[in-house]
Amino acid sequence: MMSARLFWSLLLLLWGLSTLWDRLWLGWDQRLPSWDQADYLNSAMDHGRALGLLPGGGWQGWQALLDHSPKIPPLASLVNGTVMAVAGDHPDQAAWTLSLWFALLLLGVALWGRQLGGPAVGLLAALFCVLSPGLAEWRGDYVLEIPLCAGCVWSLWLLGRWLRPSGASWAAALAAAVATACALLIKQSALLLLLGPGLWAVVAGWRERRRRWQVLGALALVLLLVAPWLGHNLITVIGGTNRATLESAAREGDPNAASLAGWIWYPQRLPLLAGPLPLLGGLAGAGLALWRRCWPRGDDAWLWGVLLSGWLLTTLSPNKDPRYLAPLLPLLALLLARGWLLLVAVLRPAWRWPLLGAGLLLSAASTLQGRQQAVLGPPPFAQPLPAIVAAVQGDDPERLRTLIVVPSRPQLNQHSISYYGRRQGGGLVGRQLGSSAADIQPALAQAELVLLATGAQGSVRRSAARFSDAIRTSGVFVLQDAWPRPEGGTYELWVRRSTAALPVPFEQRFPALAAGLAQGPVGLDPVFAAVASEHQLDGHRTYQQHVRLQALQRLEDQPQDQQALWSLALIAVLQNRPLEADHWFERLQQLDSGSPWPAAYRAVVLTAAGRLWQATAVADAAARQSPSAVLLGLADLSALLGAQLWRLPSAWQSIPAAVEAVEQQLSPPESGR
């Protein structure tokens, strides 16, 4: 029997060796962060600044903190930003957080395995996690897969412990609830693994009278922890999830669950992620145990159930990516460890440990070889990203600047520019234009700094050539510097000439655009098209504070200035402050009670804020005063979302009528003959 001291010592040794491997790898692999990696680094920096831990930011309240996670939950970025403040903001320094998350993952796997079959199962499963090619890759990649794996393992293990006959305690229920909330606050895709087991736990717990209050308490705690972020960012989360799943799947041509290719997509990639030898030996041991009917009894049913449920929901998800399989790998490692130990148990004693040792050494060699192949054939010289950032920042790196980035390459794009430009309190952000011909005129009129490239443009190659030609030939910009690209061609920094016409500041044009909202849907497109362009040209959105201060000053002089009220309402919408927007729309409704649009906007922002019954009351009252198909549709829609199901017959007619009314207003008038 293995002693507790030996168990913990070996587990610590595993983590230490894996961390040493990862740090050596990061020192050898000098590739710059790619799109996703740079995006997550930016998110960690945003949260570190919002907490006041990194230079260039400061604490501005909970709402400001939640503003930094509009699409991805904040927990991992909060932890990563804190580690970044301690370890440093170089990508290799920031990657120390991955070692901490992996330690949490190994601890959860080892404890779960020890519960299943003793210390040997726990340690072997942890070792399989260390040797897994997929997990080894993500340990050195600044993405959220390792944090997600850790969160899901702890959630499922603690949930299973609570479901055991001896586990029905408040402490176990609340611990499982906290772990589940943490997993959901790391990444939404945790739902693919947690939804099935969570529903099963609720149903199973509800069937036992002694667990019912624990079920309600645990659910309430999960909602309490998740609701602040989800409620603050509900609309952007829905939109981002739709783009990341449905739209991405359609764009990339991923096979769906209605085809055989969709069902075998993940199994085909499993050997590359889990490792062929651990997978082969584990499955052989499991098959042998089932044939001999000697599979140990215990908590394996829960593990099999969560693994199959997670695989099923992951397969049904429209978007296919190996990273979606990441949370299943630690669970699979537990079963494979069980199978390997059963396999060696039937061998001659003299063969058992040599065979296991040889398999582990071959697995380690295979994983190491795969990691080496990832960086074979490095470019003859490094990407000039640091030099470009230094040239743009000049002698004042903290000054707020926006660099328009046309090329979109894995190691040089708007995300990597933003990250390197904001290190150590810098104020440079990158924004991408050039994907549409409509980007040309705003860039010529307002852009100050533009980065172009000769040669391959990356993901925007179709339209980048026209945009680049317009910048080069306009006479508005002058070439300031150029750098050779490792893949051929050059990067070019173009700067606006001092003699070029000065753009009209957006804060001066904004009030008239905002007042266009009074026209209803027909005024929305000009407003949001202009705002979308401005947010690319001014990545810091400095206009918002100017507009707000100017509008408040005008209201002090003229309390009924509708243009100022429209400006304040739109700024509140753009800053994701729905209740503040409702305040300004309410004042506009009082000043112009004959127009349905202030009340309609109120119903929309109140719905976004979760004030569904209040949104219904506002729309109903306005519809009685000024009948409108749009108001009636909004009233019924918010009522249905607020569980007023008795309004379903009315909504069946009013919502299509509202959509038709909006389409009629947006359609261009027919020319007379």
Protein Blocks (a to p, Z undefined) as FASTA:
>chain_A
ZZfklmmmmmmmmmmmmmmmmmmmmmmmmcdcdfklmmmmmmmmmmmmmnopaghiaceb
jklmmmmmmmbcfklmmmmmmmmmmnopcfklmmmmmmmmmmmmmmmmmmmmmmmnojkl
mmmmmmmmmmmmklmmmmmpccfklmmmmmmmmmmmmmmmmmpmklmcfklmmmmmmmmm
mmmmmomklmmmmmmmmmmmmmmmmmpmklmmmmmmmmmmmmmmmmmmmmmmmmmmmmmm
mmmmmmmmmmnopacfkbmklmmmmmmmmmmmnopklmmmmmmmmmmmmmnopaccdjkl
mmmmmmmmmmmmmmmpmbacfklmmmmmmmmmmmmmmmmmmmmmmpcfklmmmmmmmmmm
mmmmmmmmmmmmmmgoiafbdcfklmmmmmmnmmmlmbccddddfbdcfklcfklmmmmm
mgghiabdcddehjafklmmmmmmmpmbdcddedjebjmlmmmmmmmmmmmmnomaccfb
dcddfkgpjdddddddfkbccdddfklmmmmmmmmmmnojmlmmmmmmmmmmmmmmmmno
mmmmmmmmmmmmmmmmmmmlmklmmmmmmmmmmnopaklmmmmmmmmmmmmmmbmklmmm
mmmmmmmnopamlmmmmmmmmmmmmgcfklmmmmmmmmmmnopaklmmmmmmmmmmmmmm
mmmmmpccdddZZ
